[in-house]
Amino acid sequence: MLARSTPCGEAPNPATPFAKLPDGKPFWDDKGDKYQSSSFTYPDPPEWQTVFINAEKVPEPIDAAKLANFDVSRVGAEHYDRQIDGWGEINPDKNLKNDNTYDNYINLYPNQDIVIGFKNVGTESEPRMVPVTRKETFEEKDLRIRTYVSQPTDHSTLPMRADFMSQVVAYDLPIGYCDATWDKEFMADLRRKADWTQGEDPYLSSGEPDKVPEPDLISQDTVVDEFYKEQSKLPAYRAVNKA
């Protein structure tokens, strides 16, 4: 398990702290962030919960001190009118938006209702005020959303940790194509070979990975290939004039 202020790759521990990590901070590192994880989707685990880590101790575990701040949080990174690090903000050095997917995704967000006043739908003696709203403009939505500072997924950032990959992952990670899980016997064999204590994987001594043929099930086509394939089906005048 990789967690804040928790050693990784140490000897098996049937009661490894989970809900209450040693640093005493909230379980989710975006607690207090206005974009924090939904407590419905990602509830806090029960306070008593621990996990049974049963993997063998690796030769060079990562100590708890090195993992105190291994995960960079976006908490406190939000800004409003003036900022340059939001996903839809322009990077002044590159003159490009920090995330080139922003223009595609902003339209997926609905326009919020903005309260512009109240009206009485009751009577003078028994007033009942209800809000009068209008939809926010695109400019208002852009200002609201573009300042969001995204936090990359762990599975995309953790491989950037050389110590984690070389000291822990390399010793206990079966690697194969996604369809490997369909063949339970093959998957069990893959896991066994990935177990460094078995000493069966020649990679551990040679450093040379196996040359595994790519299954036919995995398509070689790209989006560009599909685009040109569809373009070739259009009449010549359509392709030229874009009419």
C-alpha positions as CSV (number, residue, x, y, z in Angstrom):
1,M,0.0,0.0,0.0
2,L,1.2,3.5,-0.8
3,A,-0.1,6.1,1.6
4,R,0.9,9.3,3.3
5,S,3.5,8.8,6.1
6,T,3.2,5.0,5.7
7,P,6.2,2.8,4.9
8,C,5.9,0.9,1.6
9,G,7.3,-2.5,0.9
10,E,7.9,-3.4,4.5
11,A,7.2,-6.8,6.2
12,P,3.6,-8.1,6.2
13,N,1.3,-6.4,8.6
14,P,-2.2,-7.8,9.3
15,A,-3.3,-4.5,10.8
16,T,-1.8,-1.8,8.6
17,P,-3.4,1.6,9.4
18,F,-5.8,2.7,6.7
19,A,-8.7,4.9,7.9
20,K,-6.4,6.7,10.3
21,L,-3.0,7.4,8.6
22,P,-0.1,8.2,10.9
23,D,0.0,11.9,9.9
24,G,-3.4,12.5,11.5
25,K,-4.7,14.4,8.5
26,P,-8.2,13.8,7.0
27,F,-8.3,10.6,4.9
28,W,-8.9,12.3,1.6
29,D,-6.2,14.8,0.8
30,D,-8.6,17.3,-0.8
31,K,-10.7,17.7,2.4
32,G,-11.6,21.4,2.6
33,D,-11.1,21.9,-1.1
34,K,-14.1,23.5,-2.7
35,Y,-13.8,20.8,-5.4
36,Q,-13.4,18.1,-2.8
37,S,-14.3,14.5,-3.6
38,S,-18.0,13.7,-3.0
39,S,-18.6,12.1,0.3
40,F,-21.4,10.1,-1.3
41,T,-19.1,8.8,-4.1
42,Y,-16.0,8.6,-1.9
43,P,-17.0,8.3,1.7
44,D,-14.5,8.2,4.5
45,P,-13.7,4.7,5.6
46,P,-14.8,3.6,9.1
47,E,-12.3,4.8,11.7
48,W,-11.5,1.3,12.8
49,Q,-10.6,0.0,9.4
50,T,-7.2,-1.5,8.7
51,V,-5.9,-3.6,5.9
52,F,-3.9,-6.8,5.8
53,I,-0.7,-6.2,3.7
54,N,0.6,-9.7,3.0
55,A,3.3,-9.1,0.3
56,E,6.9,-10.0,1.2
57,K,9.3,-7.3,2.3
58,V,11.2,-5.9,-0.6
59,P,15.0,-5.5,-0.4
60,E,14.8,-1.7,-0.1
61,P,11.4,-0.5,1.4
62,I,10.5,3.2,1.2
63,D,10.4,4.6,4.7
64,A,7.5,6.6,6.0
65,A,9.4,9.9,6.1
66,K,9.9,9.8,2.3
67,L,6.2,9.3,1.8
68,A,5.0,12.2,4.0
69,N,4.4,14.4,1.0
70,F,4.5,12.1,-1.9
71,D,1.1,13.1,-3.2
72,V,0.9,16.7,-4.4
73,S,-2.6,18.0,-3.6
74,R,-4.4,20.8,-5.3
75,V,-5.8,22.1,-2.0
76,G,-5.4,25.8,-1.7
77,A,-4.4,26.1,-5.4
78,E,-7.6,27.7,-6.5
79,H,-7.7,31.3,-7.6
80,Y,-10.3,33.5,-9.2
81,D,-9.9,36.4,-11.6
82,R,-6.1,36.4,-11.7
83,Q,-4.3,33.1,-12.1
84,I,-2.2,31.2,-14.6
85,D,-2.3,27.6,-13.3
86,G,-6.0,26.6,-13.9
87,W,-6.8,24.1,-16.5
88,G,-8.4,26.6,-18.8
89,E,-5.9,29.4,-18.2
90,I,-3.3,30.6,-20.7
91,N,0.2,29.6,-19.9
92,P,2.1,32.9,-20.6
93,D,5.3,31.0,-21.6
94,K,3.6,28.8,-24.2
95,N,0.7,31.1,-25.0
96,L,-1.5,27.9,-24.8
97,K,-4.0,26.7,-22.3
98,N,-2.6,24.5,-19.5
99,D,-4.9,21.7,-20.6
100,N,-5.7,21.4,-24.2
101,T,-8.9,19.4,-23.4
102,Y,-10.5,22.4,-21.7
103,D,-12.3,23.7,-24.8
104,N,-13.8,20.3,-25.4
105,Y,-15.0,19.7,-21.9
106,I,-16.4,23.1,-20.9
107,N,-19.6,22.6,-22.9
108,L,-20.3,19.4,-20.9
109,Y,-20.9,21.6,-17.8
110,P,-24.4,23.0,-17.5
111,N,-24.9,26.7,-17.1
112,Q,-25.7,27.5,-13.5
113,D,-28.7,29.5,-12.3
114,I,-27.8,32.9,-11.0
115,V,-30.2,34.6,-8.5
116,I,-31.0,38.1,-9.7
117,G,-33.8,38.9,-7.2
118,F,-36.9,37.6,-5.5
119,K,-40.6,37.8,-6.2
120,N,-43.6,37.3,-3.9
121,V,-45.8,34.5,-5.1
122,G,-47.9,34.7,-1.9
123,T,-50.0,37.6,-0.6
124,E,-49.3,40.8,1.2
125,S,-50.4,39.3,4.4
126,E,-48.7,35.9,3.8
127,P,-45.8,36.6,1.5
128,R,-43.8,33.7,0.0
129,M,-40.7,34.9,-1.7
130,V,-39.1,32.7,-4.4
131,P,-35.8,33.5,-6.2
132,V,-35.8,34.9,-9.7
133,T,-32.9,33.4,-11.7
134,R,-31.2,33.6,-15.0
135,K,-28.7,31.3,-16.7
136,E,-25.1,32.3,-16.4
137,T,-23.5,33.4,-19.7
138,F,-20.7,31.5,-21.3
139,E,-18.2,34.1,-20.2
140,E,-19.3,33.7,-16.5
141,K,-19.1,29.9,-16.8
142,D,-15.7,30.1,-18.4
143,L,-14.5,32.3,-15.5
144,R,-15.9,29.9,-13.0
145,I,-14.6,26.7,-14.5
146,R,-11.3,27.6,-16.1
147,T,-9.7,28.4,-12.7
148,Y,-10.1,24.8,-11.6
149,V,-6.7,23.3,-10.8
150,S,-6.9,19.7,-11.7
151,Q,-5.2,17.0,-9.8
152,P,-3.8,14.2,-12.0
153,T,-4.8,10.6,-11.4
154,D,-2.4,8.6,-9.2
155,H,-2.0,5.9,-11.9
156,S,-0.6,8.6,-14.2
157,T,1.7,10.3,-11.7
158,L,3.0,7.4,-9.5
159,P,5.1,5.9,-12.3
160,M,7.1,9.2,-12.2
161,R,8.3,8.1,-8.8
162,A,11.5,6.3,-9.6
163,D,11.9,5.0,-6.1
164,F,8.4,3.5,-6.0
165,M,8.8,1.9,-9.4
166,S,12.3,0.4,-8.8
167,Q,12.1,-0.4,-5.1
168,V,8.6,-1.8,-4.9
169,V,6.6,-2.1,-8.1
170,A,9.3,-4.0,-10.0
171,Y,9.2,-6.8,-7.4
172,D,5.5,-7.6,-7.5
173,L,3.7,-6.4,-10.6
174,P,2.4,-8.8,-13.3
175,I,2.5,-7.1,-16.6
176,G,0.4,-8.3,-19.5
177,Y,-2.2,-7.2,-22.1
178,C,-5.7,-6.5,-20.8
179,D,-7.2,-9.8,-22.1
180,A,-4.8,-11.8,-19.9
181,T,-7.4,-11.8,-17.1
182,W,-9.8,-13.9,-19.2
183,D,-7.5,-16.9,-19.0
184,K,-7.4,-17.6,-15.2
185,E,-4.7,-20.2,-15.5
186,F,-2.4,-17.9,-17.5
187,M,-3.1,-15.0,-15.2
188,A,-2.2,-17.1,-12.2
189,D,1.0,-18.2,-13.9
190,L,1.7,-14.5,-14.8
191,R,1.3,-13.5,-11.1
192,R,3.6,-16.3,-10.0
193,K,6.3,-15.3,-12.4
194,A,6.0,-11.7,-11.3
195,D,6.6,-12.7,-7.7
196,W,10.2,-11.9,-7.1
197,T,10.5,-14.4,-4.3
198,Q,9.9,-17.3,-6.7
199,G,12.9,-16.3,-8.8
200,E,11.3,-17.6,-12.0
201,D,11.3,-14.4,-14.1
202,P,14.6,-14.2,-16.0
203,Y,14.1,-10.4,-16.2
204,L,15.1,-10.1,-12.5
205,S,18.5,-11.3,-13.4
206,S,18.9,-10.3,-17.0
207,G,17.1,-7.0,-17.1
208,E,15.8,-7.9,-20.6
209,P,12.0,-8.0,-21.0
210,D,10.3,-10.7,-22.9
211,K,9.2,-10.0,-26.4
212,V,5.5,-10.7,-26.2
213,P,3.5,-10.6,-29.4
214,E,0.6,-8.2,-29.3
215,P,-2.8,-10.0,-29.5
216,D,-4.9,-9.6,-32.6
217,L,-7.7,-8.4,-30.4
218,I,-5.9,-5.1,-29.8
219,S,-6.7,-2.7,-32.7
220,Q,-3.9,-1.0,-34.5
221,D,-6.2,1.7,-35.9
222,T,-5.9,5.2,-34.7
223,V,-8.5,8.1,-34.7
224,V,-6.6,9.6,-37.6
225,D,-6.9,6.3,-39.6
226,E,-10.6,6.2,-38.9
227,F,-11.0,9.9,-40.0
228,Y,-9.3,9.4,-43.3
229,K,-11.2,6.1,-43.9
230,E,-14.5,8.0,-43.5
231,Q,-13.3,10.9,-45.6
232,S,-12.5,8.5,-48.4
233,K,-16.1,7.4,-48.5
234,L,-17.3,11.0,-49.2
235,P,-18.0,12.2,-52.8
236,A,-15.1,14.2,-54.2
237,Y,-16.9,17.5,-54.1
238,R,-17.9,17.0,-50.5
239,A,-14.3,16.3,-49.5
240,V,-13.0,19.4,-51.4
241,N,-15.8,21.9,-50.7
242,K,-16.7,20.7,-47.3
243,A,-20.3,21.4,-48.3
